[in-house]
Amino acid sequence: MARKTVNDDLLAPVTLAVGQEDLLLDRAVQEVVAAARAADADTDVRDLTPDQLQPGTLAELTSPSLFAERKVVVVRNAQDLSADTVKDVKAYLQAPAEEITLVLLHAGGAKGKGLLDAARKAGAREVACPKMTKPADRLAFVRQEFRATGRSATPEACQALVDAIGSDLRELASAVSQLVADVEGTVDEAVVGRYYTGRAEASSFTVADRAVEGRAAEALEALRWSLATGVAPVMITSALAQGVRAIGKLSSARGGRPADLARELGMPPWKIDRVRQQMRGWTPDGVAAALRAVAEADAGVKGGGDDPEYALEKAVVAIALAARSRGR
């Protein structure tokens, strides 16, 4: 969760949000904008990227207005600003304009550190928005989300939600909002189970679907998400095997209506339609290569290799290549 400095005046002349957690960065902006509009409903908000903030642009945006309107100027990815624009921002920090709040979003790190240091030296209100890479941090985030709504959730429920959803803070926040809106009283593990049971298991089939469609990057992303949320590697190899075998079965079957093929192959009709779309571009040699890759991965995750995750990644890439990606 975002951490603030002692200066917690939302309408401070300068707010510095530092980190790489997009949800927390967005919330830092939203808090300032909400406070400004509470003070003046007609507050003008300008949300700018580095390419939009050219030398001289900040001076134009912060120049005195005839009507003395309140304004919030948001600068995203401030570490990517050009050298000339950084000079403009540093000069502005020495004498901020009245009725204007400047919000600088900075990734932190070495890039653009001079601007970061200048904002801190100028006394900017700072909000820390670090990337949450540790499960314990995400668990603390979920607990805070429930507290922020004035609702309670058991420790087991919070852990179950993290296990089911994974590392995406937006999805975790959305899940908390849904549970709070739909459920009365304390949210417990049973409630989370009713809403999200099967989500992690279903993700293994997402890995398989993307792989047999030749979408290697998306398949690898889904694989890493699945592993991060605790899906057992054997479940993923099973899903990969089912996906490739379905391609092989349907490619060798005679043409016909989905209902007829469903009876012949033992698949539901809806799956026949999906596999037909997935099998475009596959060849018998590709199916054979993919099955070998699955067999190797299966052996790797069952003790035949030192790194089950690598074995799965290797299989996913091999299957996607065998699918002869259709550029989807």
Salt bridges, closest charged atoms under 4 A:
ASP8 OD1 - ARG125 NE 3.47
GLU21 OE2 - LYS131 NZ 3.93
ASP26 OD1 - ARG76 NH1 3.19
ASP26 OD2 - ARG170 NH2 2.46
GLU31 OE2 - LYS4 NZ 3.86
GLU31 OE1 - ARG125 NH2 3.82
ASP44 OD2 - ARG46 NE 2.95
ASP47 OD1 - ARG76 NE 2.76
ASP80 OD1 - LYS111 NZ 2.69
GLU99 OE1 - ARG70 NH2 3.14
ASP117 OD2 - LYS113 NZ 2.95
GLU126 OE2 - ARG120 NH2 2.88
GLU145 OE2 - ARG27 NH1 2.65
GLU171 OE1 - ARG199 NH2 2.12
ASP209 OD2 - ARG274 NH1 3.43
GLU213 OE1 - ARG210 NE 3.02
GLU213 OE1 - ARG215 NH1 2.82
GLU218 OE1 - ARG215 NH2 2.80
ASP260 OD2 - ARG257 NE 3.13
ASP260 OD1 - ARG263 NH2 2.38
ASP298 OD2 - LYS302 NZ 3.23
GLU313 OE2 - ARG224 NE 3.55
